[in-house]
């Protein structure tokens, strides 16, 4: 479920549990972001036990970071983009039946490695 390239990225860079801030200027959605990189166990739990994670996983998104600002929104990578893909914010209330509303997903970074 969690791509090998993501596992390698967080392990090699030793960033599990680390906090990152993306300024409004650097955030493609212009909101800014405060996040904590989740452990593999936390990623799996969010993807299999919670919404929108359950639906997001079906659409190819894997949760990788939690919001520290209190919004309840998580940050995801899209597995079809592969290594060095984008980082997305999926709004916790974006589930529309068995899908995520198109307005419920925003690209935060073109390449998740930009966090470093």
Steps between C-alpha positions, in 0.01 A plus 500: 500500500776747590732533199859389545624836374314680780628256762854560372453878494386527863752244626810622316424860599397399855188717494236277662335717766668816372304819454509708183358837409420611147450875468199645323733613222644150449166317538341468155157532664623820671370390842829404660545171681624372835540123501660204673627204300324185618646158572411216264258368763325837523476522120339157482258581781391827339456328161302203630307622804411866433337728247600643262794256512291197409358667191826676413683168496251363246583802281875441524589740782695390807503709819852597608470798736255644751401863538638679806275805461194317629308477173479121499621494140773257403768515235531235231715377217346354184639156430464532122748789500781288638818615665529878543131553430288781638370556851125558536263620769175305518229672699347281772147590390563442128345153476208504261351151523776264389711774342689808602350820363730664246506812716617290796852436373763771463860473390735643759839423344596385151758265654477369854881501525469880518419449868869443560 
